[in-house]
Amino acid sequence: MNLRKAAALTVLAVMIAAPTAPAFAVSKEIIQLQTQVQDLADRMAHMQQSFDERMGVMRSLVEQSTDNVNKLTESVQSLQKGLQQQSSDSQGRIEQVSGQIQTLNDSIDELKARLAKASKQLDDIQNQQQNLPQSGQPAGASAAPGGAASAPPADVLYNNALRDYNSGRYDLALSQFQDYIKFYPNTDLAGNAQFYVADVEYRAGNFEAAVADYDKVLEQFPGGNKAAAAQLKKGYSLLELGRKDAGVRELNALIQRYPRTIEATQARERLHKLGASASRPAATRKAR
């Protein structure tokens, strides 16, 4: 519509500016001029139509690009959520497997203790049979070694404590584990008992006491099967006390000392959450 108005104004201006001429000549020129103006108007209308079509195509492309960007953004966000969920699930599975392995180790230790007790009982029976003709003393009249005559048998005391611990009766378990350490400090399960004493304190939020008792496991039973778990929990306790640098050092020391254990994997996960770097095992470092 604007182009047609412009063409009409052009025709009007030409007619006003044209010199006086014979009517026939003027009429012929006007017709030619109108034809040219109409052709120009048609061309401009065609250009306008072409321009509108191209703008429509461009607008459609922009809308498609915007939709694609939005879909891509949603996909990235969904992928990030999936990765976070997988990381959380992996950590949960690692902790679950660690607990299952710990329970399995406890069962193995319990079985070893029972076998050791059975072997000792057989030895005692054989000794009693050998000494019976030479001694009139009733069997079993001698006092138990180590001052443990008033305590329950080692395996009974340990198994009762472990059962109470697994049942959530932590106060009772703590008392029994402490008795086990008191009466049977040199047995294979003494290190486990010391670990559970520290673990009960950790669960109760007594992190200072837990650090001290985890240290006893590391110092007195360095070769025990609870050493790695004790060092991991010691690191956790230090972090709970707000001693981040000490906790990070302890977790890195665990990775160095027990690089292929589940506890080392848990230590790396915790360091990652803290934004701290995990040490590489000395055996895998490259010489510079």
C-alpha positions, 0 to 999 in steps of 0.5 A: 500500500505504501509503494502504491501511494509513493508511485501515485505521488510521483505521477502527480509531481511529474504532471505538475512539472510537465510543460504545457503541450498539446492535449494529445501529446500530453495524454500519450506521455501520461499514459506512458508515465502511468505504465512505467509507474505501474510497472515500478509499483509492481516490481516494488510489490514483488520485492516486498513480497519476496522480502516478507517471504525471506523474513518468514523463513529467517524467523522460522529458522531462528525459532527452530534454532531457539527450540534446539538450544532449549532442547540441548540445554534441557539435555545437558541439565538432565545429563548433569542430574543423571551424573550427580545421581550416579555419583550419589548411588555409587557412593551409597553402593561403595558404603554398602559393600564396605559394610558387607565386607566388614560384616564378612570379615567379622564372621571370618574372625569369629570362625577363626576364634571358634576354631582356635578355641576348639583347638585349645579345648582339644589340647587341654583335654589331651593334657588333662588325660595325660596328667590325670593319672599323676595328679589328683586335682579335679579337672578345671580346678586351675585358674584361667591365665591372665586373670580372666577367671571371672570373665566369660570365655573370649569368643562368648564375650566377643560374639555377644558384643558384636551381636549387640553392636549389630542390633544397635545396642551400642552402650551394651556393646561398648561395655562388652568390647571394653571388657574384651580388651581388658581380659583378652588384650593379646588375642587376634580379635582385640584389634577388632574390639578396639575398633568397635569401641572407637566406632561406638564413640563415633556414632555417638558424636564423641569425635575426640574420644573416637580419634584417640581410640582409632589411634590405638587401633593403628598403633597397637594393631597395625597389621589387623584387618581393621587398620584401614577402616580405623584410619578412614574413620579417624579422618572422618572424625577429624573433619567432624571436629573442624580440623580439615587439614588434619583430616585431609592428611589422614585420608591421604595417608590412608590412600598411600598406605592402603591404595587398593582397599575400599576404604581408599576409594571412600577416602578419595570420594570424600576428598573430592567432595571437599575439593581437596586433591588425593595423593597418588600411591607412591608405587604409581608415581612417575619419576621426574 
